[in-house]
Amino acid sequence: MPDPLRIALALAIGTAGGAAFFALSLPLPWMLGALFATMAAAVLRAPVKGPDGIRPWVVAVIGVLLGSRFTPDVLAQGQVWLGTVAVLMGYVVAVALTIVPFYRYAGRLDWTTSYFAGMPGGLTEMIEIGEAAGAKVPPVILAHSLRIVATIALIAVWFRVVQGQAAVGAPMGATSAITAVDALVLLGSAVLGIWLGKRLRFPAPTFLGPLALSAAVHLAGVTESAPPTLLVNAAQVMLGTVLGCRFRGIGTATLARAGVLSVIATALTLVLAYGTGLVMGRFAGVGMEQAVLALAPGGLTEMGLIAMAIGADVAFVALHHVARILFVIMVAPLAFRLLRR
């Protein structure tokens, strides 16, 4: 089947999955529904292919959306956040000391592969750095891809069952028509943000660049608008489809074993996140929902969407995930070289 038809099939399956999750009032329906539907199709060897070519624009839309939640009140909390970022770094070290040995002994991977599979960094960054250091790439890809999926699922269960919230809804964009000027500002934040992110060599530049530029124009009061809800939902379907199609070609036995390891590793990490969240709450007055989302080992984009869905402080969550990724990128390779010696 030609690639355009495979992409169209994947998007159709993803849209159907999102619509089904939405009809059932399940958490984060458009992204999770698309993800699980296309993941099932990929594992069953359906001829699906993710729309990877448009992914940069998809995450740019979500980056602009999350940036719109940076209000002038955010600046007043900066001093408090310095302390919570320091707590976050201690948490990252605790996660690494727990999960890396878990993958070595429970997962029976070699130490190099275990190191980069267990580090709570970004998927792309850990694959690139790990491959350069001699890690086996497939286990690292599976570990981080499934970590994101498991985190999203467990977080959704957490808020519904443990925290007693009625539901984790869908993130909303602008609920009313936006002006032509607002539309140009938002479009400029996406386009120029991608260029800026690449120029400044941000991790995840097509996401962090638009997020940073959108945050800047909203903090400056240039606009108070956000991308339309329909566009936000479409972006979530495409993102979920891209994530789900990553599992194409993986055997069910391999996926089942990696999935069990990932769920256990993610659960251990969330226990550490809960404990660290208690520390943040005690010393900085941070709410548990907000702390868990800021510390959870999911993707920055996905945790930001969940934060928006439950009404948590998106700026707080986004800042801590950026700090986590940057800390791991800077420290993990250096620590690996020292340990290997």
C-alpha positions in Angstrom: 0.0 0.0 0.0 1.4 3.5 -0.9 2.5 5.6 2.1 -0.2 8.2 1.6 -2.9 5.5 1.9 -1.1 4.0 5.0 -1.0 7.4 6.6 -4.7 8.0 5.8 -5.6 4.6 7.2 -3.7 5.3 10.4 -5.4 8.7 10.8 -8.8 7.2 10.2 -8.2 4.5 12.9 -6.8 7.2 15.2 -9.8 9.4 14.7 -12.2 6.5 15.3 -10.3 5.6 18.5 -10.5 9.2 19.7 -14.2 9.5 18.9 -14.8 6.2 20.8 -12.9 7.4 23.9 -14.8 10.7 23.7 -18.2 9.0 23.5 -17.2 6.8 26.5 -16.1 9.9 28.5 -12.6 8.4 29.0 -9.7 10.5 30.0 -7.7 12.6 27.5 -9.9 11.0 24.8 -8.6 12.4 21.5 -4.9 11.6 22.2 -5.3 8.4 24.2 -8.0 7.0 21.9 -5.9 7.6 18.8 -2.8 6.2 20.6 -4.4 2.9 21.7 -6.3 2.3 18.5 -3.3 2.8 16.2 -1.0 0.9 18.6 -3.4 -2.1 18.4 -3.5 -1.8 14.6 0.3 -1.6 14.4 0.9 -4.6 16.7 -1.7 -6.6 14.6 0.4 -5.6 11.5 -2.2 -3.5 9.8 -0.6 -1.4 7.0 -0.5 1.8 9.1 2.1 4.6 9.0 2.3 7.6 11.3 2.1 11.1 9.8 5.7 11.9 11.0 6.1 14.6 8.4 3.5 16.8 9.9 4.4 16.0 13.5 6.6 19.2 14.0 3.5 21.3 13.2 1.3 19.2 15.4 3.5 19.6 18.4 4.0 23.3 17.5 0.2 23.8 17.9 0.2 22.1 21.3 3.3 24.2 22.2 1.4 27.4 21.3 -1.6 26.2 23.3 0.4 25.4 26.4 2.3 28.7 26.1 -1.1 30.5 26.2 -1.4 29.5 29.8 1.6 31.6 30.8 -0.1 34.6 32.4 1.6 37.6 34.1 0.8 36.0 37.5 3.4 33.3 36.6 6.3 35.6 37.1 5.3 36.2 40.7 5.8 32.5 41.4 9.4 32.3 40.0 11.1 32.5 43.4 9.1 29.5 44.8 9.8 27.5 41.7 13.6 27.7 42.1 13.2 25.6 45.3 10.9 23.1 43.6 13.3 22.7 40.6 16.1 21.9 43.1 13.8 19.2 44.6 13.2 17.9 41.1 16.9 17.3 40.5 17.1 15.2 43.6 14.1 13.3 42.4 15.7 12.6 39.0 18.8 11.1 40.7 16.6 8.9 42.9 14.7 7.7 39.8 17.9 6.8 38.0 19.3 4.9 41.0 16.0 2.9 41.1 15.1 2.3 37.5 18.5 1.7 35.9 19.2 -1.3 38.2 15.6 -2.5 37.7 16.2 -2.8 33.9 19.6 -4.4 34.5 18.4 -7.2 36.8 14.7 -7.5 36.1 14.9 -6.7 32.4 18.3 -8.5 32.0 19.7 -5.8 29.7 23.4 -4.9 29.7 24.4 -2.0 31.9 24.8 0.5 29.1 21.4 -0.2 27.6 19.8 -0.3 31.1 21.4 3.1 31.9 19.8 4.9 28.9 16.5 2.9 29.1 16.1 3.9 32.8 17.1 7.5 32.6 14.1 9.8 32.9 15.0 12.0 29.9 13.4 12.7 26.5 12.8 9.8 24.1 14.8 11.3 21.2 17.6 12.5 23.3 18.1 9.2 25.2 18.1 7.3 21.9 20.7 9.5 20.3 23.0 9.7 23.3 22.5 6.0 24.1 23.3 4.8 20.6 26.5 6.9 20.6 27.5 5.3 23.9 27.0 1.8 22.6 23.5 1.0 24.0 21.1 -1.4 22.1 18.6 0.9 20.4 15.4 -1.2 20.2 15.1 -1.8 24.0 15.8 1.9 24.6 13.0 2.9 22.2 10.6 0.4 23.7 11.4 1.5 27.3 10.8 5.2 26.6 7.9 4.8 24.3 6.1 2.5 26.7 7.1 4.7 29.6 5.1 7.6 28.1 2.1 5.4 27.3 2.1 3.8 30.8 2.5 7.1 32.5 -0.4 8.6 30.6 -2.6 5.6 31.5 -1.6 5.4 35.1 -1.9 9.1 35.6 -5.4 9.0 34.2 -6.3 6.2 36.6 -4.7 8.1 39.4 -6.8 11.2 39.0 -10.0 9.3 38.5 -9.7 6.6 41.2 -7.1 7.8 43.8 -7.7 11.5 43.7 -11.5 11.0 43.3 -11.9 13.4 40.3 -14.9 12.7 38.2 -12.9 12.7 35.0 -9.8 13.9 33.3 -11.4 15.9 30.4 -10.1 17.1 27.1 -7.9 20.2 26.9 -9.7 23.1 25.4 -8.5 25.8 23.0 -10.3 29.1 22.3 -14.0 28.7 22.9 -14.9 31.8 20.9 -13.9 33.2 17.5 -10.4 34.8 17.5 -9.5 37.9 15.7 -7.3 38.1 12.6 -4.6 39.8 14.6 -4.7 37.1 17.3 -4.5 34.4 14.6 -1.4 36.0 13.1 0.2 36.3 16.5 -0.4 32.6 17.2 0.7 31.5 13.8 3.8 33.6 14.1 4.5 32.0 17.5 4.4 28.5 15.8 6.4 29.3 12.7 9.0 31.6 14.3 9.1 29.4 17.3 10.1 26.3 15.3 12.9 28.4 13.7 14.0 29.8 17.1 14.0 26.4 18.7 16.2 24.9 16.0 18.5 28.0 16.0 19.0 27.9 19.7 19.3 24.1 19.7 16.5 23.5 22.2 15.7 19.9 23.1 12.4 19.1 21.2 12.8 22.4 19.3 9.5 22.2 17.3 7.7 22.1 20.7 9.7 24.2 23.1 10.3 27.0 20.5 6.6 27.7 19.9 5.9 27.2 23.6 8.5 29.8 24.6 7.5 32.3 22.0 3.8 31.8 22.8 4.5 32.2 26.5 6.5 35.4 25.8 3.6 37.1 23.8 1.0 36.1 26.4 3.2 37.3 29.3 3.7 40.6 27.4 -0.1 40.9 27.0 0.1 40.9 23.2 -2.7 38.4 23.0 -4.9 36.4 25.4 -6.1 34.0 22.8 -5.4 30.3 22.2 -5.6 27.9 19.1 -9.2 26.8 18.4 -10.5 23.7 20.1 -11.1 21.9 16.8 -7.4 22.4 15.9 -6.3 21.3 19.3 -8.3 18.1 19.1 -7.0 17.4 15.6 -3.4 17.9 16.8 -4.0 15.4 19.6 -5.4 12.8 17.2 -2.3 13.2 15.0 0.1 13.0 18.0 -1.6 9.9 19.3 -1.4 8.3 15.9 2.3 9.1 15.6 2.9 7.5 19.0 0.8 4.5 18.3 2.4 3.7 14.9 5.8 3.5 16.6 4.9 0.0 17.7 4.7 -1.2 14.1 6.6 -4.4 13.5 7.0 -5.3 17.2 6.0 -8.8 18.1 3.3 -9.4 20.7 5.6 -11.4 23.0 8.3 -8.7 22.9 5.8 -6.0 23.4 4.1 -7.9 26.3 7.4 -8.4 28.2 8.5 -4.8 27.6 5.1 -3.6 28.6 5.2 -5.4 32.0 8.7 -4.0 32.7 7.5 -0.5 31.7 4.4 -0.6 33.9 6.4 -1.7 36.9 9.2 0.9 36.2 6.6 3.6 35.8 4.8 2.6 39.0 8.0 2.7 40.9 8.8 6.2 39.4 5.3 7.4 40.3 5.8 6.3 43.9 8.9 8.4 44.0 7.0 11.2 42.4 4.3 11.0 45.1 6.9 11.1 47.8 8.7 14.1 46.2 5.3 15.7 45.7 4.7 15.5 49.5 8.0 17.3 50.0 7.0 20.0 47.5 3.7 20.4 49.2 5.2 20.7 52.6 7.9 23.2 51.8 6.5 25.1 48.8 2.7 24.7 49.2 2.4 22.9 45.8 -0.8 20.9 45.3 -0.4 17.1 44.9 -2.0 17.0 41.5 0.3 19.7 40.2 3.4 18.2 41.8 2.7 14.7 40.4 2.2 16.0 36.9 5.4 18.1 37.1 7.4 15.0 38.2 5.6 12.2 36.3 8.0 10.5 33.8 5.7 11.1 30.8 6.4 13.3 27.8 6.4 17.1 28.2 3.7 17.5 25.6 1.5 14.8 27.1 1.8 15.9 30.7 1.1 19.5 29.7 -2.1 18.4 28.0 -3.2 16.5 31.1 -2.4 19.5 33.3 -4.6 21.6 31.1 -7.4 19.1 31.1 -7.6 19.1 34.9 -7.0 22.8 35.4 -3.5 22.5 36.9 -0.8 25.1 36.5 0.5 24.4 33.0 3.4 26.8 33.4 4.6 25.0 36.5 4.3 21.6 34.9 6.0 22.6 31.7 8.9 24.4 33.4 9.7 21.3 35.6 9.6 19.0 32.6 12.0 21.2 30.6 14.3 21.4 33.7 14.2 17.6 34.0 15.1 17.0 30.3 17.9 19.6 30.4 19.3 18.2 33.6 19.3 14.6 32.3 20.8 15.7 28.9 23.7 17.5 30.6 24.4 15.2 33.5 23.6 11.7 32.2 26.4 11.5 29.5 29.0 12.8 32.0 27.9 10.5 34.7 28.0 7.6 32.3 31.6 8.3 31.3 32.6 8.5 34.9 30.8 5.2 35.8 32.3 3.4 32.8 35.8 4.3 33.9 
